[in-house]
Amino acid sequence: MKPSASRILSLLFYILILYTIPGCTGKQEMASIPNSREDDPMMTANKIDVIFSDSGHLQARLISPLLKRYAGEKSYLEFPDGFKIYIYDSVKQVSSTITGNYGKRFELGRRMEAKGNVIVRNEEENKQLNTEYLVWDENKHTIWSNVRVKITTPDKVLYGDGMESNESFTRYTIKNPSGQMTVKKDSL
């Protein structure tokens, strides 16, 4: 009895499957998965847009091209490619913005550090802060820096060795200020 063409094709197909299955063992699949280290991020996301609110009230919006989330006792979010934060007032208008080349937000303490070309703008009063390092404490609603700062307003430029401000950048103090300062005659 001569085997039919369909039976020969079935047999060849079966032999082909038998030869390809050993190439797909669990060991080889495991070897292709990169080893993860403890210091690797738990999550990575591209082009993020995050809203921060308190009791349903919009407080801030954070935009970044890359987010890395690290887990553990001191979990944090990292923004290695920069970020921009919009801070809103009580009527949901942007009161100030914060940008930087690098950011790190500690989730438990609700504190964010910014590094590299950090710019804070008070959009309502047209004031700008430039520095290389800044901390935003979300709980205290303050920002501060302990390195050189430059504050530009419509009528003056001030420099200092650090500063502290409310997060909307409407009230601030400068450490070791220098530059153009307006002093009222009756305040002396």
C-alpha angles and dihedrals in degrees: 000000000000118000115243123242092248091053091051091049090049091050092049090048090050092050091048091053091049091054095047099046096068088058090064102060123148091247093061093047091051091049090056093056109089115240111254119221128209091250094054116107117263090217137013125195133180128216097008129187114187128183121210117202138168119209089344094308116125109241107162146351124213123200124185138160092225135023126186119189120204121195131208138081092318099035116184145171119235127203103192095170097049136264146221124219125197115201116202132209125223092279093051096255120138105257098173144356133213123199132176143163092240135019140184123189119196105212100201096049095035091229128137129199122202126195136183123034094357113187126187118188129191098208095193097052097030093236125147134196121200122190142137096237133032138166123208114199105199093189095054093034090230138126125203143171133196096196134072114307136189120203119193123192129173091268107027149025120221131188130197147161093250140331146208127214145160111267093256089057095232098121121035144157124212126210113229095353123203135169134060112350130176114219121187112234094230093050093072 
